[in-house]
């Protein structure tokens, strides 16, 4: 058995520090090595304790969590999970945190009870373990120029990622031309985060960005984000593709499920699909991608060197359901080439 992941909890609330510590210490694969109430204390604890992962509160007195995150990523890059409230301001800060290199953003519960924290514990513990094994990528993003107008061959693009994939999307999609292939991205998000994310993405790319809605026709030149955690998303009526949202139970703990989407596409669009699994925790998408690959679609995964959270891409590679591993900087070129006449 490997050593437990060493975690430092940074939060100005004594109650939050106590509850998070108690819940996380109940997992054998996690060790809370220390706590800090502000950035000054956290700097000392980092030097003394050498944690592998930090959980960092967005809102702290003095230097804010987002300012401290920026300092960490410049001075001593390490995996950071940001804890934020589910408010508009919290969502705006969370988006900035992901762009700065945070591994993931995790919602702080509004009901501060041990019972609530215990329910959230397994998800947070999963993120912490994944973060410890993830990559740290310094923010050297340059402004990308969209590709020339595409001579489209009729294929669609389907991608799967997590909230942490915000950074990946901001690397990939600016290269898409205004008349890009219809693109559907499965990316579960909190409701408070979705609108701000779509606005930020829309300002950075040439195609339109829309929330995936039931009954909408899949059109060229549009990026659809399937983020609603109350519904799965599938495509039917190929070659006149229509988005369908399905309020069914989670599939292997995921809703929307990338595996369900990929499996549906294997029956409808078949080899008219270019599908990829990007940075993410867990293995959602792998089962459905097996069917999609068998149908003749081109399947790929982000490579391990550039995936901040490598669990999902690694699972796809190990299951042998992909045709190719692709570095983040090459994904746009690869998928667009597959959709070019």
N, C-alpha and C positions, 0 to 999 in steps of 0.2 A: 504494500500500500504506500502511495506517495505521501510526502509530508503535506500537512494542511496548508492552505493558502493563507498567507499573513495579510491581515486587513487592518487599515487605520480608518477610524470613523471620525469625520470632521463635521460637527454640527454645533450651532450655538445653543441649542436647547438641551438641557440636562436630561429631560424626559426622553427626547429622541435618542440621545446617545445611549441612555440606559436600555431602552427597549430594543434598539437595533443590536446592541451588544449581546443582550440576553438571547435574542432570537438567533443571531448568527452563530453564537457560541454553541448552540444546540446541534450544529452540523459537524460531523466528524472531519469533514474535509476543509473546514474553515477555522481559523484561529484569529480572534480579535486581539491584536497585539497592543492596541492603545486607542485612546480617544483624544480629541482636541476640540476646543470651543471656538477657535478662530485661526486665522492664517498664521499668526505669530507662533502659537502653540504647535500648529501643524508642521511648520518648518523644523522645529526642534524635534518633534516626534519622528519625522521622516529621517532625519540624520541619525537619531538614536536607534530607531527600531527597524529601519530598512523594510518597510512594508512592500508587498508585491502589488497590492491594489488599494486604492483610496476610495471611500465613499465620501462625497463632498456636497454639503448643503449649498444650494444656490444663494440663498439670502442669509448673510451673516453681517454683524456689525463690523465697522472698520473696512478692511479690504473684503469686497464681496467674493462669493464663491467663483463667479465667472472671471474676476480679475486674478484670483489665486490660481485658477485653472490655466489661464494664459501664462502666468509665471512658471508654473510647473512644466508646461509643454516647452517652454524656452530653456529653462535651467536644468530640469531633471525629468525628462519625459517618462511617464509611467501610466499604467491603466487607471483611469478615473471614471467612476460611475457617479453621475450627477443626480442629486435628489432634489426634485422641485415640486411645487404645488401645481395643481391642475387649474391654472388660471391663464388668462391671455398673456399677462406679463410673464408668468412662469414658462409658458410655451415659447415666447419670443426668446427668452434667455436660454432655454433648452436647445433651440435651434442654433443659437450662437455657440453654445457649448459643443455641439456635435461638429460644427464647422471648425472649431479650434482643436478638435482631436479627442474629445471625450469618448470613451468606449460605448457608453449608452446613457440614456436618461431614464430615471426610475421615479414614478410618482410617489410623493409622500402622502401617506394616508391622512385624511382629515379627522377621522375618529382615532384619537390617540389612546388606544387600549391594547393590552397584550394580546387579546384574541385576534384583533385586526392584524397586528404585526405578524402573528404566527401564520395567518393565511397568506400573507405576502412573502414570508420567509423563503419558501422553496424557489420562487421565481428569482428573488434577489440573490440567493445562494448560487443558483445556476449561472446568473450573469457574472458573479464574482469569480467563479471557477473558470468560466470562459474567458474573462478578461485577463486572468493570470496567464493563460496560454495564448493570448492574442498578440497582435502586432501593434507597435506604436509607430505611427507615420507622421513625421513632421509636416507642418503645413507649408508646402512650397508650391501650392497651386498657382499656375499661371492662367491668365485669361485665355480661354480656348476659342478658336474660330470655327463656326459651323461649317460642315462640309458643303460642297456645291449641291445644287438641286439634284435629287435622286431620280433616276429612271427606274421606277418601282416595278418589281416582278410579281406583286400580289401577295407576298408573304407578310405575316405579322410577327411582332416580337413580344415575348412573354418573359418577364423577369421576376425573381423572388428575392426579397431582402428583408431586413428588420428596420426598426427605428434608427439603429446605428448606421444603416445604409444611406442615410441622408447625405453623408459626405461622399459616398460612392456615386450617388446620383448627380451630385454637383460636379463630379469629375467626368462622368460619362455623357450626360445629356446635352451639355453645351456644344458638343460636336455634331449633334443631330441637325440636319437641314430642316427648313420650315416645312417641307413636304415629306417628312420622314414616314416610314411605315407605321401603321397603327400599332401602338405600343401599350401593353397592359402590364402594370407593375403591382405585384402583391406586396404590400408593405403595411402591416398592422400598426395603427397609430391611435393615440388617445384623441378623442374628439376635439379637445381644446388645442391640439397641436396641428390638426389637419389643415385648417384654413390658412394659417400662417406659413406652413410648409409649402402649400400650393402657390401662395403668393410669391414666396422667395424663389421657388423653382421657376415660376412663370417669368420672373424678371431676369433670369439668368440664361434662358434658352430661347431658340427661335420658334419651335412648335408651340401649339396651344397646350395648356395643362388643364385637365378636367378631373373631377372626382368621378369614379366609376359609379354609374347609376343604372338601376334596373330598367331594361328596355331600350337603352341608348344604343345607337348603331355605332359600330367600330369604324372610325374614319381615318384616312390618311392625313398626316399632319397634326395628329393629336396624341398626347401622352395621357393615358388614363391611370389614375392612382386608385387602387382598391385597398382602402385602409380601414373600412368599417368592421370593427371587431364583433359586430352582431350578425354579420352575414358572410357567407362564402360567395365567391364570384366564379362564374363559368361563362363560356362563349358557346352559343348555338347558332343554327341556321347558316352554316358555312355553305357557299361563299358570300352570303349576305350577312356577315357576323353581327350578332346582337349580344349585348352584355346582360346577363341574368344574375341577380343577387338572390341567394338562397338562405333563409333563416334556419339552418339546420344546426345540429349539435356539432361541437368542435371535432375535428378529425385529428386524432392523436395529439390532442391538446391545442390544436391550432385553428383559429378562425379569424380572418379568412385563411383557407388552407391552399398553399401553392400546389401540394400534391393533388388536391381535388381539381384545381384548374388545369394542371398539366394532363391529368387523366382524361378530363373532358375534351381537351384539345386533341388528344390522341384519337378520339372517336370522330371529331368534327373536322378540324383543319388538317390533321395528319402532317404530311411533309411540307405544308405551307406555313410551318412555324419555326422560328428561331428562338430557342428557350435557354435561359441561363439562371443559375443559382449563384447569388452574390453573397458578400459578407453577411453572416448571420449565426445565431446560436441555435443548436439543435440540428434536426435533419429534415425539417419540413421541405417538401418538394422532391425528395429522392424517390419515393415510391411512385409518384405520378410521372416523374421524368423517365423512369424505366419503360413505362408504356409509351411515352412520347417518342423516345429513341427508337423503339421497336416499330413505330409507325412511319419512320423515315425522316422525322424532324431532325434538324441540327441542334445538338445540345452541348452546353458548355458550362464550366464553373470558373469563378474567379480564382486565380492561383493563390497558393498559400503565402507567398511573399508579400502580396499586396492586400490580402483580406485582413482587415482589423480583427474581425471575429471569424475564425477559419472553420468552425464546426460544420456548418452546412455545406460549404464547398468541399471540405475534406470528405464528408460522408458521401457526397455525390461521386467524387473520384474513387473512393474505396469500393463503392457499389458498382463501379464500372458502367455508369449510366450516362457518361458524357463522351462526346467526341473530342473535346479539347479543353485544356486549362488555358486561361487567358489573363494576362496582367491587366490591372485596372486601366492603364493608359492605352491599351490596345483594344478594349472591348468595343468602343464605338465603331472603329474601323472594321473589326471582324464581323459584327452583326449587320452593319450597313452593306458590306460587301455581299453577304448572303441574301440580301433583299434587293440587290441591284440586277437589272437585266443584263 
